[in-house]
Amino acid sequence: MKISCKLILGTVQFGLNYGVNNKLGQMSILEAHEILDLALKSGVKTLDTAAAYGSSERVIGDFIKSKGHNPFNIITKLALKEGRTWGNSLQSSYTDLGVEKIDALMFHSYKDYVNTKGQLQELLDSQKGKGFNKLGVSVYTNEELAAVATDEHIDLVQAPFNLLDNDSLRSEALRKCKEHNKEVHTRSAYLQGLFFMDVKDLPERLKPLRKELGVIHDISKAADISIGALALSYALSKPYIDGVLIGVDSLNQLEQNLQWAHTENLESYFEMMDNLKVKEVSLLNPVNWN
């Protein structure tokens, strides 16, 4: 598989000001469209969005309209808060995207998946193969991965994976998903930009990660590559991962990510990352940063 085909472009930044290290804010529609153009030209054919990502779906829909056809495989996630049903959330996504069918529909959380289980058959009967090809769940924990892995109705799982939330923490759970014929996508390759921050500038809540982040910076220097190249190449190197989600704040960042994705000869450094173990595992989930 070509590396660019394994990349998935996350689009939360199209619709929201997102990321602990994002200093640019929400991007303009023009820049979002430039990013989508470059992604296409570079062989990145899959987009990850969500009904909850502000105007992201509408921005993508405007791009699709300008092209006259949909050139992407689109993954979107249901918004089931504030009394919304899967039906009106999905219809809203189709309308905003300007499409009649997407590649994959996901539950935005394991909780949403559990709460909608009683309606799963209705969702599948009315929409699978017609409105979407694959049904997935976005999860955080290995326990959630294990529960979803055995559900024959679920085709796709998305979970965190990165230099800290790494092989030692995730490989067993992700391999189990593969054994049950699930497509595996991972997100948080840069842990919302945390890896790029100077260790001295860490917020108080994240200071327990100083030692492990220091190790990552040391390995980056030893390998004579950037933190970004190390982080992205690490996730892309794993055979049990089918797609790696990246988010970018600018066109330059996408160009940089595409370069990082083709970094080679890092296997010995990947072994070091495999063995790096975080004590404060709860801090690997950004939900716990506030």
Phi, psi and chi 1 to 4 in degrees:
 res  aa     phi    psi   chi1   chi2   chi3   chi4
   1 MET       -  133.0  177.7 -173.9  -73.2      -
   2 LYS   -66.4  141.7  -70.8 -177.1  178.3  179.2
   3 ILE   -56.8  -41.7  -71.2  -63.1      -      -
   4 SER   -62.6  -30.3   56.3      -      -      -
   5 CYS   -72.8  -23.7  -66.6      -      -      -
   6 LYS   -82.3  -15.8 -159.9  169.5  179.3  176.3
   7 LEU   -79.3  140.1  -73.3  174.1      -      -
   8 ILE  -120.6  128.8  -61.0  167.8      -      -
   9 LEU   -88.2  114.1  179.6   61.7      -      -
  10 GLY   -78.1  142.5      -      -      -      -
  11 THR  -123.4   19.3   63.6      -      -      -
  12 VAL   -59.8  -33.5   61.8      -      -      -
  13 GLN   -68.9  -15.4  -71.1   90.7  -16.8      -
  14 PHE   -68.6  -26.3  -69.9    5.9      -      -
  15 GLY  -122.4   -9.0      -      -      -      -
  16 LEU  -143.4  159.1  -63.6  170.8      -      -
  17 ASN   -86.4  104.8 -178.5   -0.5      -      -
  18 TYR  -132.2  142.7  179.6   81.8      -      -
  19 GLY   111.0  133.6      -      -      -      -
  20 VAL   -64.3  -25.2   71.5      -      -      -
  21 ASN  -111.5   14.9 -158.1   39.9      -      -
  22 ASN   -79.9  111.8  177.4    3.8      -      -
  23 LYS  -103.5   -1.2  -63.0  179.1  174.7   63.5
  24 LEU  -100.4  -18.0  -59.1  175.5      -      -
  25 GLY    78.2 -171.3      -      -      -      -
  26 GLN   -67.5  135.7 -176.1 -177.5  -21.3      -
  27 MET   -81.4  163.9   68.8 -178.4   65.5      -
  28 SER   -76.5  161.3   68.5      -      -      -
  29 ILE   -62.1  -39.1  -66.5  174.7      -      -
  30 LEU   -59.6  -46.4  175.3   60.7      -      -
  31 GLU   -68.1  -36.7 -175.8  159.0   34.2      -
  32 ALA   -59.5  -42.3      -      -      -      -
  33 HIS   -68.8  -35.4  -75.1 -167.6      -      -
  34 GLU   -64.2  -39.0  -71.5  174.4  -17.8      -
  35 ILE   -64.4  -43.8  -73.2  169.7      -      -
  36 LEU   -63.7  -38.7  -69.1  171.1      -      -
  37 ASP   -61.4  -47.4  -97.5  -35.8      -      -
  38 LEU   -64.5  -39.4  177.1   58.5      -      -
  39 ALA   -57.8  -47.3      -      -      -      -
  40 LEU   -58.9  -48.2  -87.3 -179.8      -      -
  41 LYS   -63.4  -25.6  -68.4  172.6 -175.2  174.1
  42 SER   -95.9    2.6  -56.0      -      -      -
  43 GLY    88.9    9.9      -      -      -      -
  44 VAL   -88.7  107.6  179.1      -      -      -
  45 LYS  -109.1   -2.7  -63.7  -65.8  179.1   65.4
  46 THR  -116.0  131.3  -57.5      -      -      -
  47 LEU  -113.0  142.2  -56.6 -179.2      -      -
  48 ASP  -114.9  121.5  177.4  -83.0      -      -
  49 THR  -137.9 -169.9 -172.4      -      -      -
  50 ALA  -165.7  152.7      -      -      -      -
  51 ALA   -62.6  -24.6      -      -      -      -
  52 ALA   -88.6    2.2      -      -      -      -
  53 TYR   -91.5   49.2  -69.8  170.7      -      -
  54 GLY    57.0 -125.0      -      -      -      -
  55 SER   -93.7   11.9   56.7      -      -      -
  56 SER   -54.8  -49.2  175.2      -      -      -
  57 GLU   -62.4  -37.9  -71.4 -177.6  -33.3      -
  58 ARG   -67.3  -38.6  -69.0 -167.0  -63.7  -84.2
  59 VAL   -62.9  -43.3  170.5      -      -      -
  60 ILE   -64.7  -41.5  -65.4  167.5      -      -
  61 GLY   -61.0  -39.7      -      -      -      -
  62 ASP   -63.3  -38.3  -72.2  -17.1      -      -
  63 PHE   -66.0  -45.4  179.7   83.4      -      -
  64 ILE   -59.2  -43.2  -69.7  171.0      -      -
  65 LYS   -61.4  -38.8 -173.4  176.5  179.9  179.2
  66 SER   -67.6  -25.3   73.0      -      -      -
  67 LYS   -87.2  -20.5  -66.7  -64.6 -179.0 -175.7
  68 GLY    84.2   -3.1      -      -      -      -
  69 HIS  -161.9  166.8   71.3  -70.9      -      -
  70 ASN   -95.0  109.5  178.2   17.4      -      -
  71 PRO   -88.8    0.6   32.5  -32.6      -      -
  72 PHE  -113.9  155.3  -70.4  107.9      -      -
  73 ASN   -87.1  119.4  -62.2  -43.4      -      -
  74 ILE  -108.4  130.3  -63.9  176.5      -      -
  75 ILE  -110.1  126.0  -58.2  166.0      -      -
  76 THR  -129.7  165.6 -162.7      -      -      -
  77 LYS  -123.0  143.7  -53.5  179.8 -164.0   73.2
  78 LEU   -70.3  144.9  -67.9  165.8      -      -
  79 ALA  -107.7  109.1      -      -      -      -
  80 LEU  -115.5   17.0  -61.6  177.3      -      -
  81 LYS   -88.4  166.4  -65.7 -179.0  179.3  178.4
  82 GLU    55.5   39.1  -60.6  174.0   -3.5      -
  83 GLY    80.0    4.2      -      -      -      -
  84 ARG   -72.9  142.8  -64.5 -169.4   74.9 -175.4
  85 THR   -98.8  165.7   66.2      -      -      -
  86 TRP   -63.3  -31.1   63.2 -100.5      -      -
  87 GLY   -66.2  -50.0      -      -      -      -
  88 ASN   -75.4  -28.0   55.1   42.5      -      -
  89 SER   -66.2  -44.4  175.7      -      -      -
  90 LEU   -67.0  -41.8 -173.3   52.6      -      -
  91 GLN   -63.4  -39.1 -172.1   54.6   56.4      -
  92 SER   -62.1  -40.2  176.2      -      -      -
  93 SER   -65.3  -44.4  -69.8      -      -      -
  94 TYR   -57.1  -43.6  -68.9  149.5      -      -
  95 THR   -65.7  -48.3  -60.7      -      -      -
  96 ASP   -65.9  -37.3  -73.0  -15.2      -      -
  97 LEU   -78.2  -20.8  -70.4  164.8      -      -
  98 GLY    71.7   32.2      -      -      -      -
  99 VAL  -130.3  160.4  -60.1      -      -      -
 100 GLU  -100.5  -13.6  -64.7 -179.8   -8.2      -
 101 LYS  -150.3  142.9 -171.7  175.2 -175.6  179.6
 102 ILE  -121.7  167.3   56.3  174.3      -      -
 103 ASP   -74.6  -45.6 -174.8   52.4      -      -
 104 ALA  -143.9  141.1      -      -      -      -
 105 LEU  -113.4  133.5  175.9   68.6      -      -
 106 MET  -125.7  148.8  -61.6 -167.7   72.1      -
 107 PHE   -76.7  133.1  -68.0  103.2      -      -
 108 HIS   -70.2  -17.4 -148.4  139.0      -      -
 109 SER  -153.7  162.6   67.5      -      -      -
 110 TYR   -62.7  -37.1 -179.7   74.8      -      -
 111 LYS   -60.3  -44.3 -178.8  179.6  178.3 -178.8
 112 ASP   -61.3  -40.4  -76.6   -9.4      -      -
 113 TYR   -61.0  -47.9  156.8   73.7      -      -
 114 VAL   -63.7  -44.3  170.6      -      -      -
 115 ASN   -68.3  -20.4  -70.5  -17.4      -      -
 116 THR  -103.8    1.4  -45.8      -      -      -
 117 LYS   -55.4  -35.7 -103.7 -165.3  162.4 -176.6
 118 GLY   -67.0  -18.4      -      -      -      -
 119 GLN  -106.5    5.4  -55.9  166.7   46.3      -
 120 LEU   -60.4  -44.3 -151.4   53.3      -      -
 121 GLN   -64.1  -39.0 -161.6   59.3   55.4      -
 122 GLU   -63.2  -43.1 -179.2 -173.7    1.0      -
 123 LEU   -60.3  -47.2  169.9   60.6      -      -
 124 LEU   -66.2  -44.7  -67.1  167.4      -      -
 125 ASP   -62.6  -37.4  -71.4  -14.8      -      -
 126 SER   -88.0  -24.8   66.1      -      -      -
 127 GLN  -124.4  -30.5  -66.5  -66.5  -34.0      -
 128 LYS   -67.7  130.6 -169.3  169.5 -174.8 -175.3
 129 GLY    87.1  -16.6      -      -      -      -
 130 LYS  -109.6  -55.9  -56.4  165.1 -169.4  171.0
 131 GLY   -97.7  -26.2      -      -      -      -
 132 PHE  -150.0  157.8   61.7   84.8      -      -
 133 ASN   -93.9  -36.4  -64.9  -39.5      -      -
 134 LYS  -130.4  146.6  -67.8  173.6  -79.1 -168.2
 135 LEU  -112.6  132.3 -176.0   64.7      -      -
 136 GLY  -136.5  173.9      -      -      -      -
 137 VAL  -136.5  135.1 -175.2      -      -      -
 138 SER   -93.9  124.8  175.8      -      -      -
 139 VAL  -127.3  169.9  -58.5      -      -      -
 140 TYR  -118.0  -38.2  -86.9  100.6      -      -
 141 THR  -108.7  161.9   68.8      -      -      -
 142 ASN   -65.5  -31.8  -72.1  -16.2      -      -
 143 GLU   -64.8  -39.8  -69.5   75.2   19.6      -
 144 GLU   -66.9  -40.7  -69.0  172.1   -5.6      -
 145 LEU   -58.9  -44.0  -81.6  168.6      -      -
 146 ALA   -63.2  -39.7      -      -      -      -
 147 ALA   -67.8  -39.8      -      -      -      -
 148 VAL   -75.4  -31.1  171.0      -      -      -
 149 ALA   -56.8  -33.6      -      -      -      -
 150 THR   -93.2    1.7   54.7      -      -      -
 151 ASP   -85.9  111.4 -172.6  -22.7      -      -
 152 GLU   -66.5  -15.9   62.7 -177.7   10.0      -
 153 HIS   -81.2  -16.9  -61.2  -55.3      -      -
 154 ILE   -93.9  126.6  -60.9  -59.2      -      -
 155 ASP  -101.4  -21.6  -50.9  -64.4      -      -
 156 LEU  -141.8  136.8  168.8   65.9      -      -
 157 VAL  -125.0  146.9  -64.9      -      -      -
 158 GLN  -128.1  129.7 -174.7 -167.5   99.4      -
 159 ALA  -143.7  160.3      -      -      -      -
 160 PRO   -68.4  145.8  -13.1   27.2      -      -
 161 PHE  -160.6  127.7 -174.2   90.8      -      -
 162 ASN  -164.5 -168.5   53.3   61.7      -      -
 163 LEU   -61.4  -26.2  -62.5  170.7      -      -
 164 LEU  -102.9  -43.1  -65.7 -177.7      -      -
 165 ASP   -86.9   71.4 -153.3  -20.8      -      -
 166 ASN  -111.2 -162.8   56.0   15.8      -      -
 167 ASP   -56.3  -41.2 -174.0   87.3      -      -
 168 SER   -64.7  -27.4   65.3      -      -      -
 169 LEU   -92.9  -35.5  -80.4  174.2      -      -
 170 ARG  -111.8  -22.0  -66.4  -70.7 -179.5 -166.8
 171 SER   -59.8  -42.0   62.6      -      -      -
 172 GLU   -61.8  -45.2 -175.8  176.9  -14.3      -
 173 ALA   -67.5  -40.2      -      -      -      -
 174 LEU   -71.0  -36.8  -66.0  177.8      -      -
 175 ARG   -64.4  -35.7  -71.5  179.4 -166.8  -82.5
 176 LYS   -62.8  -39.4 -177.9  177.3 -180.0 -178.8
 177 CYS   -62.0  -42.0  -70.6      -      -      -
 178 LYS   -63.6  -38.9  -68.3  -61.5  -65.3  178.2
 179 GLU   -61.9  -27.7  -70.9  168.5    6.3      -
 180 HIS   -97.3   22.8  -75.1   83.7      -      -
 181 ASN    63.4   31.4  -60.0  -46.7      -      -
 182 LYS   -90.4  144.2  -55.3  -67.8 -174.5 -100.3
 183 GLU   -80.0  133.5 -171.4  172.1  -27.2      -
 184 VAL  -113.4  119.8  172.0      -      -      -
 185 HIS  -115.0  145.5  -65.9  174.9      -      -
 186 THR  -123.4  154.2   60.7      -      -      -
 187 ARG  -130.1 -178.6   62.5  179.9 -175.3  -87.4
 188 SER    61.7   37.7  -61.4      -      -      -
 189 ALA   -58.5  -31.2      -      -      -      -
 190 TYR  -110.6    9.1  -51.5  122.4      -      -
 191 LEU    50.5   56.0 -158.1   49.0      -      -
 192 GLN    56.3   28.6  -73.2 -163.1   16.8      -
 193 GLY    90.2    1.4      -      -      -      -
 194 LEU   -59.6  -37.5  179.7   63.3      -      -
 195 PHE   -63.7  -22.6  -63.7  147.1      -      -
 196 PHE   -87.7   -9.5  -57.4  118.6      -      -
 197 MET   -76.9  145.6  -67.5 -176.5   71.5      -
 198 ASP   -66.9  132.1 -169.0  -50.1      -      -
 199 VAL   -56.1  -31.4  175.4      -      -      -
 200 LYS   -69.2  -20.3  -61.6 -168.8  -63.9  -65.7
 201 ASP   -98.6    9.2  -63.5  -28.4      -      -
 202 LEU   -62.8  137.9  -73.9  176.0      -      -
 203 PRO   -60.3  154.5  -19.2   30.2      -      -
 204 GLU   -53.2  -41.1 -168.9   66.3   32.3      -
 205 ARG   -62.9  -26.5 -176.4   74.9  179.3   94.4
 206 LEU  -100.7    1.5  -61.8  178.8      -      -
 207 LYS   -61.8  -25.8  -75.3 -176.3  177.9  177.2
 208 PRO   -61.2  -14.3  -27.9   37.2      -      -
 209 LEU   -93.1    4.2  -64.3  175.8      -      -
 210 ARG   -56.7  -44.9  -84.0 -177.7  -60.7 -171.8
 211 LYS   -61.4  -49.8 -179.7  179.8  177.3 -178.1
 212 GLU   -65.9  -39.7  -69.5   85.5   -4.8      -
 213 LEU   -65.1  -34.7  -70.4  168.8      -      -
 214 GLY   -62.9  -40.0      -      -      -      -
 215 VAL   -62.0  -42.6  170.6      -      -      -
 216 ILE   -60.5  -44.6  -70.5  172.9      -      -
 217 HIS   -63.4  -37.7  -76.4 -103.3      -      -
 218 ASP   -65.6  -42.2  -70.6  -17.4      -      -
 219 ILE   -65.6  -39.7  -68.9  174.4      -      -
 220 SER   -58.9  -43.7  169.5      -      -      -
 221 LYS   -66.8  -40.9  -70.0  174.9 -175.6  174.1
 222 ALA   -63.8  -36.9      -      -      -      -
 223 ALA   -81.7  -11.3      -      -      -      -
 224 ASP    58.8   43.0 -165.9   26.5      -      -
 225 ILE  -135.5  166.5   58.8  165.8      -      -
 226 SER   -74.1  159.6   68.3      -      -      -
 227 ILE   -57.9  -41.6  -66.8  -76.0      -      -
 228 GLY   -61.2  -43.9      -      -      -      -
 229 ALA   -63.6  -40.8      -      -      -      -
 230 LEU   -64.0  -47.1 -179.7   65.2      -      -
 231 ALA   -65.9  -48.2      -      -      -      -
 232 LEU   -70.2  -43.1 -175.5   53.7      -      -
 233 SER   -63.3  -33.8  -62.1      -      -      -
 234 TYR   -61.4  -50.1  178.9   67.9      -      -
 235 ALA   -65.3  -42.1      -      -      -      -
 236 LEU   -65.4  -23.5  -72.0  168.1      -      -
 237 SER   -75.7  -16.1   73.8      -      -      -
 238 LYS   -82.0  122.3  -60.6  -55.5  178.8 -173.5
 239 PRO   -68.8  -18.7   23.0  -32.7      -      -
 240 TYR   -87.8    5.2   49.7   81.1      -      -
 241 ILE  -111.8  123.9  -65.4  174.9      -      -
 242 ASP   -90.5  -28.4  -60.6  -59.3      -      -
 243 GLY  -149.3  140.0      -      -      -      -
 244 VAL  -118.3  120.3  176.2      -      -      -
 245 LEU   -84.6  130.6 -179.1   65.1      -      -
 246 ILE  -125.0  142.8   56.7  168.1      -      -
 247 GLY  -115.8  143.8      -      -      -      -
 248 VAL  -131.3  149.0  -62.3      -      -      -
 249 ASP   -96.9   -9.6  -60.2  -29.5      -      -
 250 SER  -160.3  167.4   66.8      -      -      -
 251 LEU   -61.9  -40.9 -175.4   65.4      -      -
 252 ASN   -60.4  -37.1  -72.6  -19.5      -      -
 253 GLN   -66.0  -37.8  -80.5 -167.4    6.3      -
 254 LEU   -65.0  -43.2  178.1   55.5      -      -
 255 GLU   -57.9  -42.2  -68.2  170.1  -18.2      -
 256 GLN   -65.6  -42.3 -175.3   67.6   79.2      -
 257 ASN   -61.4  -39.8  -87.6  -95.0      -      -
 258 LEU   -64.4  -35.7  -68.7  167.1      -      -
 259 GLN   -68.0  -46.0  -68.6  177.7   17.3      -
 260 TRP   -58.2  -37.1  -72.2  -18.6      -      -
 261 ALA   -63.0  -20.1      -      -      -      -
 262 HIS  -106.2   20.7  -67.5   88.8      -      -
 263 THR   -73.7  136.0  -50.7      -      -      -
 264 GLU  -122.1  171.1  -61.9  178.5  -20.9      -
 265 ASN    60.9   47.5  -57.2  -42.7      -      -
 266 LEU  -115.1   11.5  -63.5  175.5      -      -
 267 GLU   -56.1  -41.4  -74.2   73.9   15.3      -
 268 SER   -66.2  -32.4   60.9      -      -      -
 269 TYR   -76.0  -31.9  -60.3  103.3      -      -
 270 PHE   -62.6  -36.5  -67.3  158.3      -      -
 271 GLU   -62.3  -37.9  -70.0  177.6   13.1      -
 272 MET   -62.7  -41.7  -63.7 -179.6 -166.4      -
 273 MET   -67.3  -36.8  -61.5  -45.3  -46.4      -
 274 ASP   -56.4  -34.4  -74.2  -15.9      -      -
 275 ASN   -94.3    0.1  -64.0  -41.6      -      -
 276 LEU   -78.7  122.9 -176.4   60.6      -      -
 277 LYS  -117.6  128.4  -69.7 -177.7  168.6   59.9
 278 VAL   -91.9  133.4  172.3      -      -      -
 279 LYS   -80.1  -44.7  -67.0  179.6 -179.2  178.3
 280 GLU   -88.2   70.2  -62.9  -79.6  -11.7      -
 281 VAL   -60.9  -30.6  176.0      -      -      -
 282 SER   -60.8  -27.0   65.3      -      -      -
 283 LEU   -76.8   -4.9  -68.9 -179.4      -      -
 284 LEU   -78.0  -10.4  -59.8 -179.3      -      -
 285 ASN  -102.5  112.2 -175.7  -13.7      -      -
 286 PRO   -56.6  -20.4  -27.1   36.7      -      -
 287 VAL   -58.1  -28.1  168.7      -      -      -
 288 ASN   -91.5    9.1  -62.0  -39.1      -      -
 289 TRP   -82.6  -23.4  -70.1   -0.7      -      -
 290 ASN   -79.8      -  -66.0  -34.5      -      -
